[in-house]
Amino acid sequence: MDFGKAVEELRLLLGDDKVFTDEEILDKYSRDMGGFTRRPRLVVRASCVEDVSKLLRYCSSHKIPLTVWGAGTSLTGAVVTDSVILDLSAMTRILKVDTVNYYAHVEAGVVLEQLNNTLKEYGFFFPPDPASSFLCTVGGAIAEGAGGLRCVKYGTVKDWVLAVKVVLASGDVVVFGEPLAKNRAGYNLCQLLVGSEGTLGVIVEAWLKIAPLPEFDIRRIYAVFDDWSDAGRAIIQIRTNRIVPRMLEFFDRVGLEAANKMHGTSLPVGEAMLLIDVEEITGKELPRVLQILEKNHARVVRVAETEEEAEQLLQIRATMYLAIRSVTKEVMVEDVCVPIDRIVDYLDKVQELSRKYGLTISMNGHAGDGNIHPLIFYDPDNPEEVKRAEQAVRDLVRFAIEVGGTITGEHGVGIQKMRELVEQLEAHNGLETLKLMQRIKKAFDPDNILNPGKYIDVSWTQSR
Ligand SMILES: Cc1cc2nc3c(=O)[nH]c(=O)nc-3n(C[C@H](O)[C@H](O)[C@H](O)COP(=O)(O)OP(=O)(O)OC[C@H]3O[C@@H](n4cnc5c(N)ncnc54)[C@H](O)[C@@H]3O)c2cc1C
C-alpha cells in the first residue's frame, strides 16, 4: 500500500488539519494501556460523521485497514494497528438529555465521566462505570462492551445502549435500534455492535439509557481481611442474604500498597480488602452486611463518614491498575470471570498458581460479578520468566473455562485472547458459532478493512 499517496489524497478529501503523520503523533497512538504495540502509518482525527464516512469510503475503495481510537485505554491490543488510526476523541457533543424517555443522545468521543457530570445536573446518571471512566469514551465502552464497578447491580454497557449511529465499511451511515423503552422491529443489530471491538462498523453516535440518581443513602464500606478466602466467602454470603450491593470490589495487599504510595494515603492494609457500596433502602442492609463481614473475620471494617472519605476510597480502587504499573516492570492483565459461587475456588487457584510459577499475582476487580483481574508481574527481559507468566495465564484460562466461566468478563479479546476465544467457544458453545460470527463479519465488512487480524479473524497472531 502506498501510504504517501493516501496521505495526500486524504488531506485533499478531509483537510490538512485532520491527517497526521508526524512521528510524535504516531508515537502517541502506538501503544494501548495493556502494553500492546503497533505503529500506525497515519492518523485521522475526525470531527463529524461526514469525515468518518468519507474516510471509510476511501479506505474501502483502496482496501486500506483502519482501526478506531477512542481513548486508547484498551488492555488487549484491540486499538493498535500498523495501518490507519481513526481518532474520534474530538466528537464530544452531548446532543440531548431526555428526562421523560430516559436517554442521552451523545457523540462517540464523549468521555464517560464528562457524560455523568452533565447528567448529574439533570438528576440522572449512566450506571456502567469502567474504572477508566475518567478517560474512556462512549464509543470505546460500547465497542468493548465494557463493565465496571456498579455493574454488579446495574449490568454492563450492553444493558444500557438503546441505539447507535454507525458508519459502515462502505461509508454508508445507518442507525441500529431506537431510543424507545420497547422496540421489537427486526434483529437486534444494535447489540451486535456492543462488544464488536471496531470490527463491524464505526459507532459515531449513541442513544444511551439513563437512570434517575437514587434518593436513598449509599454507604461505602471498607473491610480488611487476613485471608483471601474469607473475603471470598463474605461475597457469597452477601448474595445468599439477598443483598445486591451497588459495588463490590476486591483488592489485595500488593495493589493497596502501590495505591497508598501513589496517593500518599495510609489505608489499613491486609491480605484482602473489600470495598462495598450498600444502598440503605429499608435501613436493614448496612447492619446485615456488617454482620456478614464480621462473621467472616474482617479485621478492620470502616463505613465512610463523609463524601470526601468515600470518594477517596473509590479513587484508590479506580486507579489501582495505574498505581501497580508504576511499581512494576511489566504485568499481564487477566480478565477471566467465573460463576460467582466459584469465587473462593478462583481465589485459591490464583494463589496456587502464584506459588507454582514463583510469580507475584496481584488481584483487583469486580468481585461481585466473579470478575477479579489477576495482574501477573513479570520481567520482559527475562524470557524464562515470561514463559512462566504465560503458562500461569494458560492455566487460569483453562480453569475459568472448566468451571463454566469466561476468558473475558469485560476487557474483550483484541489480539490478546484470540486463541482463548476459540477454546471457550469450542468448550461451551460449539465451533459453528465462530463460523457464524465470521460470516457476520464478512457481511458487514466484505474487504476486511475494519480492525483486521484481531478478535475472530482466523489469520491471527498473539505477539505483543
Ligand atoms: C486504568 C484502567 C481501568 C480499566 N477499567 C475497566 C473496567 O473497570 N471495566 C472495563 O470494562 N474495562 C476497563 N478498562 C479497559 C478499557 O478502559 C475499556 O475497555 C474502555 O471501554 C475502552 O474505551 P476507549 O475509549 O479507551 O477505547 P479504545 O481503547 O480507544 O478502543 C477499544 C476498542 O474499541 C474500538 N473503538 C473505539 N471507539 C470506537 C467507535 N467509536 N466505534 C467502533 N469501535 C470503536 C477500538 O477500535 C478498539 O477495538 C480499563 C482500562 C484501564 C487503562
The ligand as a MOL file (V3000), in Angstrom:
LIG
                    3D

  0  0  0     0  0            999 V3000
M  V30 BEGIN CTAB
M  V30 COUNTS 53 58 0 0 0
M  V30 BEGIN ATOM
M  V30 1 C -6.9960 2.0700 34.3590 0
M  V30 2 C -7.9390 1.2440 33.5180 0
M  V30 3 C -9.0750 0.7270 34.1060 0
M  V30 4 C -9.9790 -0.0140 33.3300 0
M  V30 5 N -11.1100 -0.4800 33.9250 0
M  V30 6 C -12.0290 -1.1340 33.2040 0
M  V30 7 C -13.2330 -1.5820 33.8160 0
M  V30 8 O -13.4600 -1.3920 35.0020 0
M  V30 9 N -14.1330 -2.2110 33.0270 0
M  V30 10 C -13.9030 -2.4270 31.6820 0
M  V30 11 O -14.7730 -2.9870 31.0150 0
M  V30 12 N -12.7640 -2.0390 31.0960 0
M  V30 13 C -11.8270 -1.3840 31.8040 0
M  V30 14 N -10.6780 -0.9650 31.2110 0
M  V30 15 C -10.4580 -1.2270 29.7820 0
M  V30 16 C -10.9100 -0.0250 28.8740 0
M  V30 17 O -10.8340 1.1650 29.5440 0
M  V30 18 C -12.3290 -0.1520 28.4470 0
M  V30 19 O -12.4370 -1.2530 27.6310 0
M  V30 20 C -12.8490 1.0800 27.6750 0
M  V30 21 O -14.1790 0.8680 27.4670 0
M  V30 22 C -12.1620 1.3880 26.3440 0
M  V30 23 O -12.5600 2.7030 25.9330 0
M  V30 24 P -11.6550 3.6140 24.9810 0
M  V30 25 O -12.4690 4.7970 24.6030 0
M  V30 26 O -10.3470 3.8820 25.5930 0
M  V30 27 O -11.4960 2.6650 23.7400 0
M  V30 28 P -10.1680 2.3260 22.9330 0
M  V30 29 O -9.1830 1.6800 23.8160 0
M  V30 30 O -9.7470 3.5260 22.2040 0
M  V30 31 O -10.7390 1.2390 21.9210 0
M  V30 32 C -11.1470 -0.0210 22.3760 0
M  V30 33 C -11.7350 -0.8250 21.2000 0
M  V30 34 O -12.9310 -0.1970 20.7550 0
M  V30 35 C -12.8230 0.2130 19.3950 0
M  V30 36 N -13.4950 1.5050 19.2860 0
M  V30 37 C -13.2430 2.6330 20.0000 0
M  V30 38 N -14.1220 3.5850 19.6640 0
M  V30 39 C -14.9370 3.0560 18.7300 0
M  V30 40 C -16.0290 3.5590 17.9750 0
M  V30 41 N -16.4800 4.7990 18.1460 0
M  V30 42 N -16.6230 2.7470 17.0730 0
M  V30 43 C -16.1960 1.4690 16.8950 0
M  V30 44 N -15.1620 0.9480 17.5650 0
M  V30 45 C -14.5430 1.7280 18.4730 0
M  V30 46 C -11.3330 0.2870 19.1250 0
M  V30 47 O -11.0480 0.1010 17.7540 0
M  V30 48 C -10.8370 -0.8700 19.9790 0
M  V30 49 O -11.0700 -2.0760 19.2990 0
M  V30 50 C -9.7250 -0.2510 31.9500 0
M  V30 51 C -8.5580 0.2610 31.3720 0
M  V30 52 C -7.6750 0.9940 32.1340 0
M  V30 53 C -6.4410 1.5300 31.4700 0
M  V30 END ATOM
M  V30 BEGIN BOND
M  V30 1 1 1 2
M  V30 2 1 2 3
M  V30 3 2 2 52
M  V30 4 2 3 4
M  V30 5 1 4 5
M  V30 6 1 4 50
M  V30 7 2 5 6
M  V30 8 1 6 7
M  V30 9 1 6 13
M  V30 10 2 7 8
M  V30 11 1 7 9
M  V30 12 1 9 10
M  V30 13 2 10 11
M  V30 14 1 10 12
M  V30 15 2 12 13
M  V30 16 1 13 14
M  V30 17 1 14 15
M  V30 18 1 14 50
M  V30 19 1 15 16
M  V30 20 1 16 17
M  V30 21 1 16 18
M  V30 22 1 18 19
M  V30 23 1 18 20
M  V30 24 1 20 21
M  V30 25 1 20 22
M  V30 26 1 22 23
M  V30 27 1 23 24
M  V30 28 2 24 25
M  V30 29 1 24 26
M  V30 30 1 24 27
M  V30 31 1 27 28
M  V30 32 2 28 29
M  V30 33 1 28 30
M  V30 34 1 28 31
M  V30 35 1 31 32
M  V30 36 1 32 33
M  V30 37 1 33 34
M  V30 38 1 33 48
M  V30 39 1 34 35
M  V30 40 1 35 36
M  V30 41 1 35 46
M  V30 42 1 36 37
M  V30 43 1 36 45
M  V30 44 2 37 38
M  V30 45 1 38 39
M  V30 46 1 39 40
M  V30 47 2 39 45
M  V30 48 1 40 41
M  V30 49 2 40 42
M  V30 50 1 42 43
M  V30 51 2 43 44
M  V30 52 1 44 45
M  V30 53 1 46 47
M  V30 54 1 46 48
M  V30 55 1 48 49
M  V30 56 2 50 51
M  V30 57 1 51 52
M  V30 58 1 52 53
M  V30 END BOND
M  V30 END CTAB
M  END
